Amino acid sequence: MHFTIQREALLKPLQLVAGVVERRQTLPVLSNVLLVVQDQQLSLTGTDLEVELVGRVALEDACEPGEITVPARKLMDICKSLQPDALIDIRLDDQKVVIKSGRSRFSLSTLPANDFPAVEEGPGSLSFSVNQGSMRRMIERSSFAMAQQDVRYYLNGMLIEVSSGMLRAVATDGHRLAMCSVQANIDQPDRHQVIVPRKGILELARLLTEQDAEVGIVLGQHHIRATTGEFTFTSKLVDGKFPDYERVLPRGGDKLVVGDRQTLREAFSRTAILSNEKYRGIRLQLESGLLKIQANNPEQEEAEEEVAVDYNGGSLEIGFNVSYLLDVLGVMTTEQVRLILSDANSSALVQEFDNDDSSYVVMPMRL
């Protein structure tokens, strides 16, 4: 195996592929990246057995085919340390990979390519393409609500639901729920649902960098595969039953509050400074045209904000975890947002004022 490549052409895919590789590994080969040279193309593969990412780069100069695995982190650090315009020469020489650039020379240990595990690819049951920008927006608007290390393992991921003409993402940690839908050219009569693990979702979002390009998605029985121009990403699916999110969406709330998103966000942020560090609770008091936000903590310190809102229902007092409200306002983009409430014990539904392709449910807190 022998090839030469510009530093920039190698570094971009290498950084993404190395992001999948776990530092602490039981199998030494999992700390490595698989390099394969074939037909004037270099492919780089990283995996942690749950998620696999393959990056492809066209090689301009003559090359010798071959395959080998080398330590991912070290190869990336070597590339980063070279000059931006450097030309890198990489050759397999007697079970070592020798890397030369200018006056620099490095020799890396290797493990055979045959030791590198391939993610099992079952047959795909459903294939479609969707705009990368739309898919990335859908993930970014809902991924913050995924659970982290919850014993209900199916919450440590995101539900991807496919139905005719629509793709939907839903995430919940049991205290809040985020849902975002995008239009997609999908011909699928029945609803099809899969749960993608947290790491898979975050890695997938990193790949969707070309706003107007398409990404091809294949949903198999145990895997999801996404293919862009330069990358193929595969992730195992979580085997479990996701909660019925339709039942969680509050219905029939009769108190509609419309406010300026940025004003509310700033008021919540200021009040949060004096909320209880552990529970992060704040109290909302609604009156006609006015929202009062209050917080206090065990040191008897208090914060209070008043925000003018468009509201003409009865008075209501309700408590929330302020972090959950700030997360929601942080991913929205419209100037105005709406809150739909019914009473002090019912969840709030938060949406952008002029569209309902994203919906957020936040459970109340007893204060």
Secondary structure, 3 states (H helix, E strand, C coil): CEEEEEHHHHHHHHHHHHHHCCCCCCCHHHHEEEEEEECCEEEEEEECCCEEEEEEEECCCCCECEEEEEEHHHHHHHHHHCCCCCEEEEEEECCEEEEEECCEEEEEECECHHHCCCCCCCCEEEEEEEEHHHHHHHHHCCHHHCCCCCCCHHHCEEEEEEECCEEEEEEECCCEEEEEEEECCCCCCCCEEEEEEHHHHHHHHHHCCCCCCEEEEEEECCEEEEECCCEEEEEECCCCCCCCHHHHCCCCCCEEEEEEHHHHHHHHHHHHCCCCCCCCEEEEEEECCEEEEEEECCCCCEEEEEEECECCCCCEEEEEEHHHHHHHHHHCCCCEEEEEECCCCCCEEEEECCCCCEEEEECCECC
